[in-house]
Amino acid sequence: MAQFRERFAQYQVENVERGKLLLGADPTLMLQRGDVIALGGSLAALTSHMGVLGPEMPDARALDIPLDQAEIVVTHRDAIGRALKDFSGSTIAGKFN
């Protein structure tokens, strides 16, 4: 998983389905041929490279991922005047290292 994330940093792995198992997206998970990977990312990333990783699959089970929502108050003065998208590459935006 770590190598996949390094090679395809524009995507966020949300879930992996292997057969009848849903494995989540633990960084130590070893991907195997035939795994179905539920990806997240920007619309541009998800549509401009379609087919590079494999065919898109309408797999509702793999995509059944609970989503979190929170209100965030930014109080650091360095954030003043910056667009939210400026933070998309930081660890606070859900990227995994």
KOLLUMKOL-609353 format. One record per residue: residue number from 1; residue in three letters; chain; y, x, z of N, C-alpha, C, O in turn. Coordinates in steps of 0.2 Angstrom, whole numbers, plus 5000, padded with zeros to 4 digits. Layout:
BEGIN
NUM:ALA:A:Y:X:Z:Y:X:Z:Y:X:Z:Y:X:Z
...
This chain:
BEGIN
1:MET:A:4994:5004:5000:5000:5000:5000:5006:5004:5000:5011:5003:4996
2:ALA:A:5006:5010:5004:5012:5014:5004:5014:5017:4998:5019:5018:4996
3:GLN:A:5008:5019:4994:5009:5022:4987:5012:5017:4982:5016:5018:4978
4:PHE:A:5010:5011:4983:5012:5005:4979:5020:5004:4980:5024:5004:4975
5:ARG:A:5021:5004:4986:5028:5003:4988:5033:5008:4986:5039:5007:4984
6:GLU:A:5030:5014:4986:5034:5020:4984:5035:5020:4976:5041:5021:4974
7:ARG:A:5030:5018:4973:5030:5018:4965:5034:5012:4963:5038:5013:4958
8:PHE:A:5034:5006:4966:5037:5000:4964:5042:4998:4969:5041:4992:4972
9:ALA:A:5047:5002:4971:5051:5000:4976:5056:4994:4975:5058:4991:4980
10:GLN:A:5056:4992:4969:5060:4986:4967:5057:4979:4970:5060:4974:4970
11:TYR:A:5050:4980:4972:5047:4974:4974:5045:4974:4982:5045:4980:4985
12:GLN:A:5045:4969:4985:5042:4968:4992:5035:4965:4991:5035:4959:4989
13:VAL:A:5030:4968:4994:5024:4965:4995:5024:4960:5000:5025:4962:5006
14:GLU:A:5022:4954:4999:5022:4949:5004:5015:4947:5007:5015:4945:5013
15:ASN:A:5010:4948:5003:5003:4946:5004:4999:4949:4999:5000:4950:4994
16:VAL:A:4993:4950:5002:4987:4952:4997:4981:4948:4998:4979:4947:5004
17:GLU:A:4979:4945:4993:4973:4941:4993:4967:4945:4990:4967:4947:4984
18:ARG:A:4961:4945:4994:4955:4949:4991:4950:4944:4992:4947:4943:4998
19:GLY:A:4947:4941:4987:4942:4936:4987:4945:4930:4991:4950:4927:4989
20:LYS:A:4941:4928:4996:4943:4923:5001:4948:4925:5006:4950:4921:5010
21:LEU:A:4949:4931:5007:4953:4934:5012:4960:4935:5011:4962:4937:5005
22:LEU:A:4965:4933:5015:4972:4934:5015:4973:4940:5020:4972:4940:5026
23:LEU:A:4975:4946:5017:4976:4952:5021:4983:4954:5023:4983:4959:5027
24:GLY:A:4988:4950:5022:4995:4952:5024:4997:4958:5019:4995:4958:5014
25:ALA:A:5002:4961:5022:5005:4967:5018:5005:4973:5023:5011:4977:5022
26:ASP:A:5000:4975:5027:5001:4981:5031:5001:4987:5027:4998:4988:5022
27:PRO:A:5006:4991:5029:5007:4998:5025:5001:5002:5024:5000:5006:5020
28:THR:A:4996:5001:5029:4990:5005:5028:4984:5002:5024:4979:5005:5023
29:LEU:A:4985:4996:5022:4980:4993:5018:4979:4997:5011:4984:4999:5008
30:MET:A:4973:4997:5009:4971:5001:5003:4970:4995:4998:4965:4991:4999
31:LEU:A:4974:4995:4993:4973:4990:4988:4967:4992:4983:4965:4997:4982
32:GLN:A:4964:4986:4981:4958:4987:4977:4959:4983:4970:4962:4978:4970
33:ARG:A:4955:4985:4965:4955:4982:4959:4953:4975:4960:4948:4973:4964
34:GLY:A:4957:4970:4957:4955:4963:4958:4959:4960:4964:4959:4953:4964
35:ASP:A:4963:4963:4968:4967:4961:4973:4973:4957:4969:4975:4959:4964
36:VAL:A:4975:4951:4972:4980:4947:4970:4986:4949:4975:4985:4948:4981
37:ILE:A:4992:4951:4972:4997:4953:4976:5003:4949:4975:5005:4947:4970
38:ALA:A:5005:4946:4981:5011:4941:4981:5017:4946:4982:5018:4949:4987
39:LEU:A:5022:4946:4977:5027:4950:4977:5034:4946:4978:5034:4940:4976
40:GLY:A:5039:4949:4981:5045:4946:4982:5050:4952:4979:5048:4958:4978
41:GLY:A:5056:4950:4977:5061:4954:4975:5067:4950:4971:5067:4944:4971
42:SER:A:5071:4954:4968:5077:4951:4965:5074:4947:4958:5069:4949:4956
43:LEU:A:5077:4942:4956:5075:4939:4950:5075:4944:4944:5070:4944:4940
44:ALA:A:5080:4949:4944:5079:4954:4938:5073:4958:4939:5070:4959:4934
45:ALA:A:5071:4960:4945:5066:4965:4945:5059:4961:4944:5055:4963:4941
46:LEU:A:5059:4955:4946:5053:4951:4945:5052:4948:4938:5046:4947:4936
47:THR:A:5057:4948:4934:5056:4946:4927:5057:4951:4922:5054:4950:4916
48:SER:A:5060:4957:4923:5061:4962:4918:5055:4966:4917:5054:4970:4912
49:HIS:A:5050:4966:4922:5044:4970:4921:5038:4966:4922:5033:4969:4924
50:MET:A:5038:4960:4919:5032:4956:4920:5027:4959:4916:5028:4961:4910
51:GLY:A:5021:4959:4918:5015:4961:4915:5014:4969:4916:5008:4971:4915
52:VAL:A:5018:4972:4919:5017:4979:4921:5012:4980:4926:5008:4985:4925
53:LEU:A:5011:4976:4931:5007:4977:4936:5000:4973:4935:4995:4974:4938
54:GLY:A:5001:4968:4930:4995:4964:4929:4998:4957:4927:5004:4956:4927
55:PRO:A:4994:4952:4925:4996:4945:4924:4999:4942:4930:4996:4942:4935
56:GLU:A:5004:4937:4928:5006:4933:4934:5001:4928:4935:4998:4925:4930
57:MET:A:5000:4926:4941:4995:4921:4943:4998:4916:4947:5001:4917:4952
58:PRO:A:4996:4910:4946:4999:4904:4950:4994:4903:4956:4990:4898:4956
59:ASP:A:4995:4907:4961:4990:4907:4966:4994:4905:4973:4997:4909:4976
60:ALA:A:4994:4898:4974:4997:4895:4979:4995:4898:4986:4999:4898:4991
61:ARG:A:4989:4900:4987:4986:4902:4993:4989:4909:4995:4991:4910:5000
62:ALA:A:4990:4913:4990:4993:4920:4991:5000:4919:4993:5003:4923:4996
63:LEU:A:5003:4914:4990:5010:4913:4990:5012:4909:4996:5018:4908:4998
64:ASP:A:5007:4907:5000:5009:4902:5006:5011:4907:5012:5007:4908:5016
65:ILE:A:5017:4909:5012:5019:4914:5016:5025:4911:5021:5030:4908:5018
66:PRO:A:5024:4911:5027:5030:4909:5031:5036:4913:5030:5036:4919:5031
67:LEU:A:5042:4909:5029:5048:4913:5028:5052:4912:5034:5052:4907:5038
68:ASP:A:5056:4917:5036:5060:4917:5042:5067:4916:5040:5069:4918:5034
69:GLN:A:5071:4913:5044:5078:4912:5042:5082:4914:5049:5080:4911:5054
70:ALA:A:5088:4917:5048:5092:4918:5054:5099:4919:5052:5101:4921:5047
71:GLU:A:5103:4917:5057:5110:4918:5056:5112:4925:5059:5109:4927:5064
72:ILE:A:5116:4929:5055:5117:4936:5057:5125:4937:5057:5128:4935:5053
73:VAL:A:5127:4940:5063:5134:4942:5064:5134:4949:5063:5131:4953:5067
74:VAL:A:5138:4952:5059:5139:4959:5058:5146:4961:5061:5151:4958:5060
75:THR:A:5146:4965:5066:5152:4967:5070:5154:4974:5069:5159:4976:5071
76:HIS:A:5151:4978:5065:5153:4985:5063:5158:4985:5058:5158:4982:5053
77:ARG:A:5163:4989:5060:5169:4989:5055:5168:4991:5048:5171:4990:5044
78:ASP:A:5162:4995:5047:5161:4998:5041:5158:4993:5036:5158:4994:5030
79:ALA:A:5157:4987:5039:5154:4981:5034:5160:4977:5032:5159:4973:5027
80:ILE:A:5166:4978:5034:5172:4974:5032:5173:4976:5024:5174:4981:5022
81:GLY:A:5174:4970:5021:5175:4971:5013:5169:4972:5009:5170:4973:5003
82:ARG:A:5163:4973:5012:5157:4975:5008:5153:4968:5006:5153:4964:5011
83:ALA:A:5151:4968:5000:5147:4962:4998:5140:4963:5002:5137:4968:5003
84:LEU:A:5137:4957:5003:5130:4957:5006:5125:4961:5002:5121:4964:5005
85:LYS:A:5126:4961:4995:5121:4964:4991:5121:4972:4992:5117:4975:4990
86:ASP:A:5127:4974:4995:5127:4981:4996:5122:4984:5001:5121:4990:5002
87:PHE:A:5120:4979:5005:5115:4981:5011:5108:4980:5008:5103:4981:5012
88:SER:A:5107:4978:5002:5100:4976:5000:5095:4982:5000:5089:4981:5000
89:GLY:A:5097:4988:4999:5093:4994:4999:5092:4997:5006:5088:5002:5007
90:SER:A:5095:4994:5012:5094:4997:5018:5088:4994:5022:5086:4989:5020
91:THR:A:5086:4997:5027:5081:4995:5031:5082:4988:5034:5077:4985:5036
92:ILE:A:5088:4986:5035:5090:4980:5039:5088:4974:5034:5088:4968:5036
93:ALA:A:5087:4975:5027:5086:4970:5023:5079:4969:5021:5077:4966:5016
94:GLY:A:5074:4971:5025:5067:4970:5025:5063:4975:5021:5058:4974:5019
95:LYS:A:5066:4981:5019:5063:4986:5015:5058:4990:5020:5060:4990:5026
96:PHE:A:5053:4992:5018:5048:4995:5022:5048:5003:5020:5048:5004:5014
97:ASN:A:5048:5007:5025:5047:5014:5023:5040:5017:5025:5039:5023:5024
